[in-house]
Amino acid sequence: MNVLLLYPLFPKSFWSFEKTLALLDRKAMLPPLGLVTVAAILPQAWEFKLVDRNVSSVTEADWDWAELVILSAMIVQKEDLLYQIQEAKRRGKRVAVGGPYPTALPNEVTDVGTDYLILDEGEITLPMFVEAIARGEQSGIFRANGERPDVTTTPIPRFDLLQFDAYAEMSVQFSRGCPFQCEFCDIIVLYGRKPRTKAPEQLLNELNRLYELGWRRSIFMVDDNFIGNKRNVKLFLKELLPWMVEHQYPFSFATEASVDIAQDQELMDMMVQCNFGAVFLGIETPDEESLKLTQKHQNTRDSLSEAVLAITRSGLRVMAGFIIGFDGEKTGAGARIVKFVEQTSIPTALFSMLQALPDTALWHRLAKEGRLRSKSANINQTTLMNFVPTRPLEEIAREFVEAFDELYDPEKFLDRAYRHYRILGEATYPNKGKRAKKPIDWIVIRAFLTICWRQGFIRKTRWQFWRNLWNMCRYNLGGVSSYLAVCAQIEHFVEYRDIVRREIEVQVALFLQEKIAMEDEVKVEVVV
């Protein structure tokens, strides 16, 4: 069986970083870990070919070779997923689809002719699919019916199918699930509230495989909450440290975690010792009432600003997510988020309008209240909220655009990045891991010169750029390369913030026109 694994395009988004990636000749931030895991679960007698549409196009030779096409996608990839399904069916191919988006909204996928729906977690549903293929079945829907797989049985992903040079970072996964119950989050819907973790030796085998294949750069632990099971995380880190020492620190790591990581100094120290350099936090909002209403209680137990500072002082660069549009939110939420980001010196702040994702507690509550504007959802920053908020939508959109624009003003972004790295440089933490030194190639030199030219000569950031770089060399020399990598992100945001403003303003204008038209219709009905 010749199986074409097809990963759809991501639209331009907060995380797409096209212009930043181009500096290092990379095509995408992360590889499709889900699909290479699927390839490892399916019969190894089958032949696999992976095409990541974010890296390369599907050729006619690829289509001709394939007997079966398997696709996986998140909601943000919806448009290209549906298009690629239609392209495959146009060529007479059997199509199987899975992943977070089809699992959440299966009807949208079947409407375009999908033959097989492999939903929920593949460790359970992929064997069902293989058995159906063996029986000669031409279609089917395979669901886990609430069962959660033991991820200690998950095989090593087929990393050999990836084009390593195309990616800025590699992906591995240690755990699935999150113990919290945030109303808007679909992770607990997809993977449950009981975090399930791989065994330490299991993940070390994955790292060994990446090492054997020649990977020597950053790895993102794609867990939605890496510290959901702190006991098992510490057991893993205890095993990871000697491996890293033995292999001379070939990787650096980043991950996502809940903000209560700040309460566990031992855990943060262990992460830093193992060469974890960054952590993404779901802060959402500094407004405590909104956090309580959306049931994100873990963010209300301690001062959020003190937590960010504690994490930074431990040696972990902080990235964070923020949301505007919670029920009961008061005017000025966008400005309050900007103030918080500036005060805590968080360089990379993901900022979005709230979306009601399918099957979440928020989705069901809003549906019951008759407030859903759309049965679909999109987590991109260029999309209006898909429900009726408790304050005017146009007011929220205006605050969002103004705050996003301010957050990614080049001067303010570079200032936050510098202040953040000064805190990192002043921090004292034991036995910090060290990445093995690698020769500097022409691509890195060219990227450095490009950043210096654009930020140090062309833009109004010129004096600030050189002053900050000089002070970084004086006070945090070891952090200069990482600091410059963060500075490079502004190459993406200079363009993307204009896209956000333009597309949101167009949608708001259309929304207001529809609102006026509906009000006129109501007036006519009243008169009649």
C-alpha positions in Angstrom: 0.0 0.0 0.0 1.4 3.4 -1.1 0.3 6.0 1.4 0.7 9.7 0.8 0.7 11.6 4.1 -0.5 15.2 3.3 -0.2 18.1 5.7 -2.3 21.2 4.7 -1.1 24.8 4.5 -1.1 27.2 7.4 -2.4 30.7 6.5 -0.4 33.7 7.6 -0.8 33.8 11.4 1.0 34.9 14.6 3.2 31.8 14.5 3.9 31.5 10.8 7.0 33.7 10.9 7.6 33.5 7.1 10.0 36.5 6.9 11.8 35.4 10.0 12.2 31.8 8.8 13.5 33.1 5.4 16.5 34.6 7.2 17.7 31.1 7.9 16.4 29.4 4.8 13.7 27.5 6.7 10.2 26.9 5.3 8.2 26.2 8.5 8.4 26.4 12.2 7.5 22.9 13.2 7.0 19.6 11.4 3.7 17.6 11.4 4.4 15.4 14.4 0.9 13.9 14.2 1.4 12.5 10.7 4.8 11.0 11.4 3.3 9.3 14.5 0.5 8.0 12.3 3.1 6.5 9.9 4.7 4.8 12.9 1.4 3.2 14.1 0.3 2.0 10.6 1.7 -1.3 9.2 5.4 -0.9 8.5 5.0 -3.0 5.4 3.2 -0.1 3.8 5.2 2.5 1.9 4.9 6.1 3.1 5.7 9.5 1.5 5.1 12.7 3.4 4.3 16.1 1.8 4.1 19.0 4.0 2.4 21.7 2.0 4.1 24.4 4.1 7.4 23.1 2.7 6.7 21.8 -0.8 3.8 21.3 -3.3 2.2 18.0 -4.1 3.4 16.9 -7.5 1.5 14.8 -10.0 4.0 12.1 -9.5 3.0 12.1 -5.8 -0.7 11.8 -6.7 0.0 9.0 -9.2 2.1 7.1 -6.7 -0.5 7.2 -3.9 -3.0 4.5 -3.4 -4.3 6.1 -0.2 -4.1 9.7 0.9 -4.1 10.5 4.7 -4.5 14.0 5.9 -4.5 15.6 9.4 -5.2 19.2 10.3 -6.0 21.8 12.9 -8.9 24.2 12.6 -6.6 27.0 11.3 -5.7 24.7 8.3 -9.3 24.1 7.4 -9.3 25.8 4.0 -6.4 23.9 2.5 -7.5 20.7 4.1 -10.8 20.8 2.3 -9.2 21.8 -0.9 -6.7 18.9 -0.8 -9.4 16.4 -0.1 -11.2 17.6 -3.2 -8.0 17.4 -5.3 -7.4 13.8 -4.1 -11.0 12.7 -4.9 -10.8 14.4 -8.3 -7.9 12.0 -9.0 -9.9 9.0 -7.8 -7.9 8.5 -4.6 -9.2 7.0 -1.4 -9.0 9.6 1.3 -8.7 9.2 5.1 -8.7 12.2 7.4 -8.0 12.7 11.1 -6.6 15.2 13.6 -8.1 17.9 15.9 -10.3 19.7 13.2 -12.0 16.6 11.8 -12.5 15.3 15.3 -14.2 18.5 16.4 -16.3 19.1 13.2 -16.5 15.8 11.3 -19.5 16.8 9.1 -17.4 19.6 7.5 -15.0 17.0 6.3 -17.5 14.4 5.1 -19.3 17.0 3.0 -16.3 17.2 0.6 -16.1 13.4 0.0 -13.8 11.9 2.6 -13.9 8.1 2.6 -12.5 7.4 6.1 -12.8 9.5 9.2 -10.1 8.4 11.7 -11.1 10.5 14.7 -9.9 10.9 18.3 -6.5 9.5 19.2 -4.8 7.3 16.6 -3.4 4.7 18.9 -7.0 3.4 19.3 -8.7 4.3 16.0 -5.9 3.6 13.5 -5.9 -0.2 14.2 -9.7 -0.1 13.6 -9.0 1.6 10.2 -6.3 -0.9 9.3 -8.7 -3.8 10.0 -11.4 -2.1 7.9 -8.9 -1.8 5.0 -8.0 -5.5 5.4 -11.7 -6.4 5.1 -12.0 -4.4 1.9 -14.3 -1.7 3.3 -14.3 1.4 1.1 -15.4 3.9 3.8 -15.9 4.2 7.6 -15.9 6.3 10.7 -13.6 5.2 13.5 -14.1 6.6 17.0 -12.6 5.9 20.4 -16.0 6.4 22.2 -14.4 8.1 25.2 -11.5 5.7 25.6 -8.0 7.2 26.1 -4.9 5.3 24.9 -1.9 4.5 27.1 0.7 6.7 25.4 3.5 4.5 26.7 2.6 2.2 23.8 3.1 4.9 21.2 5.9 4.0 18.8 8.8 6.3 17.9 7.5 8.7 15.2 8.8 8.2 11.7 11.2 11.2 11.8 13.0 9.8 8.8 10.1 11.0 6.6 10.8 14.6 7.4 12.9 17.1 5.5 15.0 18.3 8.4 16.5 21.4 6.7 13.0 22.8 6.1 12.1 23.3 9.8 13.2 25.8 12.4 12.5 23.4 15.3 11.7 19.7 15.8 8.7 18.4 17.7 8.3 15.7 20.3 5.5 15.0 22.7 5.8 13.8 26.3 2.2 14.1 27.6 -1.4 14.6 26.5 -4.2 16.2 28.5 -4.4 18.9 31.1 -5.7 18.8 34.7 -7.5 22.2 34.5 -10.9 23.1 33.2 -10.6 26.4 31.4 -14.0 27.0 29.8 -12.7 28.0 26.3 -10.1 25.3 25.9 -10.5 22.3 23.6 -7.5 20.4 24.8 -9.5 18.8 27.7 -12.2 17.9 25.1 -9.7 16.3 22.8 -7.3 14.6 25.3 -9.0 14.7 28.7 -8.2 16.2 32.1 -6.0 13.4 33.3 -2.5 14.0 31.8 -1.0 10.8 30.3 2.7 10.7 29.9 5.3 8.6 28.1 7.9 6.7 30.0 11.2 8.5 30.4 13.1 5.8 28.4 10.5 6.0 25.7 11.0 9.7 25.1 14.8 9.3 25.3 14.5 6.7 22.5 12.8 9.4 20.4 15.6 11.8 21.2 18.2 9.1 20.3 16.5 8.6 17.0 16.6 12.3 16.2 20.2 12.4 17.2 21.0 9.4 14.9 19.3 11.2 12.1 21.5 14.3 12.6 19.2 16.7 14.3 21.2 19.2 16.4 18.9 22.2 17.0 15.9 23.2 19.1 13.1 20.8 20.0 9.6 21.9 21.0 7.8 19.7 23.5 4.3 20.1 22.0 2.5 19.2 25.2 -0.3 21.6 25.9 0.7 21.5 29.5 4.1 20.0 30.0 3.8 20.1 33.8 0.3 18.6 34.0 1.8 15.6 35.8 4.7 17.2 37.7 5.8 13.9 39.3 6.3 12.2 35.9 7.9 15.3 34.4 10.5 15.3 37.2 11.2 11.6 36.6 11.7 12.3 32.9 14.0 15.3 33.6 16.1 13.2 36.0 16.7 10.7 33.2 17.2 13.4 30.5 20.0 15.3 32.3 22.6 12.5 32.1 21.6 11.9 28.5 22.2 15.5 27.6 25.5 15.6 29.4 26.6 12.4 27.7 25.7 13.7 24.2 27.1 17.2 25.0 23.8 19.1 25.0 22.8 18.5 21.3 19.4 20.1 21.8 17.7 23.0 23.4 14.1 22.7 24.4 11.0 24.8 24.7 7.5 23.9 25.8 4.1 25.1 27.0 3.1 25.0 30.7 0.5 26.4 33.1 1.6 29.5 35.1 1.7 27.5 38.3 5.1 26.3 37.2 6.4 29.4 39.1 5.4 27.7 42.4 7.9 24.9 41.8 11.5 26.1 41.8 12.9 22.6 41.8 11.0 21.8 38.6 12.2 25.0 36.9 15.8 24.4 37.9 15.6 20.9 36.5 14.3 22.2 33.2 17.0 24.8 32.9 19.7 22.2 33.8 18.3 20.0 30.9 18.6 23.0 28.5 15.0 24.2 28.4 15.3 27.8 27.3 11.7 29.0 26.9 8.2 28.3 28.1 4.8 29.4 26.7 2.3 30.4 29.4 -1.5 30.8 28.9 -1.9 34.0 30.9 -5.0 35.1 28.9 -5.8 38.4 30.8 -4.7 40.3 33.9 -8.4 40.8 34.8 -9.0 38.4 37.7 -12.8 38.5 37.3 -12.5 37.3 33.7 -10.2 34.5 34.8 -12.6 33.3 37.4 -15.6 33.4 35.0 -13.7 31.3 32.4 -12.7 28.9 35.2 -8.9 29.6 34.8 -8.6 29.6 38.6 -4.9 28.5 38.5 -4.1 32.0 37.3 -5.7 33.7 40.2 -3.9 32.0 43.1 -0.7 34.2 42.9 0.3 37.4 41.3 0.7 36.9 37.6 3.4 39.5 37.2 5.4 38.0 40.1 5.0 34.5 38.5 6.4 35.8 35.2 9.3 37.4 36.9 10.0 34.2 39.0 10.0 32.1 35.8 12.3 34.5 34.0 14.7 34.7 36.9 14.9 30.9 36.9 16.4 31.1 33.4 13.4 30.5 31.2 12.4 32.9 28.5 8.7 33.6 28.8 6.3 33.6 25.8 2.6 34.1 26.7 -0.9 34.0 25.3 -3.5 36.7 25.9 -7.2 36.9 25.0 -9.7 39.7 24.7 -13.5 39.3 24.7 -14.4 37.4 27.9 -17.9 37.8 29.2 -18.2 40.6 31.7 -15.0 42.2 30.5 -14.8 45.9 31.1 -13.8 48.6 28.5 -10.0 49.0 28.2 -9.1 45.3 28.4 -6.7 45.7 25.4 -4.8 48.5 27.1 -4.6 46.5 30.3 -3.1 43.6 28.5 -0.5 45.9 26.8 0.3 47.4 30.2 0.8 43.9 31.7 3.1 42.8 28.8 5.2 45.9 29.1 5.5 45.7 32.9 6.6 42.0 32.8 8.8 42.5 29.7 7.4 39.6 27.8 8.8 39.8 24.2 6.5 37.4 22.4 2.8 37.9 23.4 0.3 35.9 21.4 -2.9 38.1 21.3 -6.2 37.0 20.0 -9.9 37.6 20.2 -11.8 34.9 22.1 -13.3 32.1 19.9 -15.8 29.5 21.0 -14.2 26.3 19.9 -16.4 23.3 19.1 -17.6 21.1 21.9 -15.9 23.2 24.6 -17.8 24.2 27.8 -17.9 27.8 26.3 -19.3 26.5 23.1 -22.1 24.6 24.8 -23.0 27.5 27.2 -23.2 30.0 24.3 -25.2 27.7 22.2 -27.7 27.3 25.1 -27.8 31.1 25.4 -28.4 31.5 21.6 -25.2 33.6 21.3 -23.2 31.7 18.7 -22.8 33.7 15.5 -21.2 30.7 13.6 -21.0 27.0 14.2 -17.4 27.1 12.9 -14.4 28.6 14.5 -11.0 30.0 13.6 -8.2 30.7 16.0 -6.3 33.0 13.6 -5.8 36.7 14.7 -7.5 38.0 11.6 -11.0 36.6 12.4 -13.8 38.3 14.4 -15.3 36.5 17.4 -17.8 33.7 16.4 -20.3 34.6 19.2 -22.1 37.6 20.5 -20.0 39.1 23.4 -21.4 41.0 26.4 -20.0 44.3 25.2 -20.1 45.7 21.6 -18.1 43.5 19.2 -16.9 46.6 17.3 -15.5 48.0 20.6 -13.6 44.7 21.3 -12.3 44.6 17.8 -11.0 48.2 18.0 -9.2 47.5 21.3 -7.7 44.3 19.8 -6.3 46.1 16.7 -5.0 49.0 18.7 -3.3 46.7 21.3 -1.9 44.4 18.7 -0.4 47.3 16.8 1.1 48.7 20.0 2.5 45.3 21.1 4.4 44.9 17.9 5.6 48.4 17.3 9.3 47.6 16.5 10.7 50.0 19.1 8.5 48.6 21.9 9.1 45.0 20.9 12.9 45.4 20.8 12.8 47.2 24.2 10.8 44.4 25.8 13.1 41.8 24.3 16.2 43.6 25.7 14.7 44.1 29.2 13.7 40.4 29.2 17.2 39.2 28.4 18.8 41.5 30.9 16.7 39.8 33.6 17.8 36.4 32.2 21.4 37.6 32.2 21.2 38.8 35.8 19.6 35.6 37.0 21.6 33.0 38.9 20.6 29.4 38.4 22.6 26.3 39.2 24.2 24.0 36.6 22.6 25.6 33.6 22.8 23.3 30.5 25.1 24.4 27.7 24.5 23.8 24.1 27.4 22.3 22.2 29.2 24.8 20.1 28.6 24.5 16.4 30.5 26.2 13.5 28.9 29.4 12.3 27.9 29.0 8.7 27.2 31.6 6.0 23.4 31.4 6.5 23.7 32.4 10.1 26.2 35.2 9.2 23.8 36.4 6.4 20.8 36.4 8.9 22.8 38.4 11.4 23.9 41.0 8.8 20.3 41.3 7.5 19.0 41.9 11.0 21.7 44.5 11.6 20.9 46.2 8.3 17.1 46.4 8.8 17.0 47.1 12.5 20.3 48.9 12.9 20.2 51.1 9.8 17.0 51.3 7.9 14.4 51.5 10.6 13.9 54.1 13.4 15.1 51.4 15.8 18.7 52.0 14.7 20.1 53.7 17.9 18.1 51.4 20.1 19.3 48.3 18.3 23.0 49.1 18.6 22.7 50.3 22.2 20.9 47.2 23.2 23.2 44.9 21.4 26.3 46.6 23.0 24.7 46.2 26.5 23.8 42.6 25.8 27.4 41.9 24.9 28.5 43.6 28.2 26.0 42.0 30.6 24.6 38.8 29.0 27.1 37.7 26.3 25.9 34.1 26.5 22.4 35.2 25.6 23.2 37.3 22.5 22.4 34.7 19.9 19.1 33.8 21.5 18.3 37.6 21.9 19.0 38.2 18.3 16.7 35.3 17.3 13.9 36.9 19.2 14.7 40.3 17.7 14.3 38.6 14.3 10.6 37.9 15.0 9.8 41.6 14.4 10.6 40.9 10.7 7.3 39.0 10.7 5.3 41.3 12.9 6.1 44.5 11.0 4.0 43.1 8.2 1.6 40.9 10.2 0.3 43.7 12.4 -0.8 45.6 9.2 -2.6 42.5 8.0 -4.4 42.1 11.3 -5.5 45.8 11.2 -6.6 45.7 7.6 -8.6 42.4 7.8 -10.3 43.1 11.1 -11.3 46.5 10.0 -12.9 45.1 6.8 -14.8 42.5 8.9 -16.0 45.1 11.4 -17.3 47.3 8.6 -19.2 44.4 7.1 -20.5 43.4 10.6 -21.8 47.0 11.2 -23.5 47.1 7.8 -25.3 43.8 8.6 -26.2 45.1 12.0 -27.7 48.3 10.5 -29.6 46.3 7.9 -31.1 44.0 10.6 -32.1 47.0 12.7 -33.8 48.5 9.7 -35.7 45.3 9.0 -36.9 45.3 12.6 -38.1 48.9 12.3 -40.0 48.0 9.1 -41.7 45.0 10.8 -42.7 47.2 13.8 -44.2 49.8 11.5 -46.1 47.2 9.5 
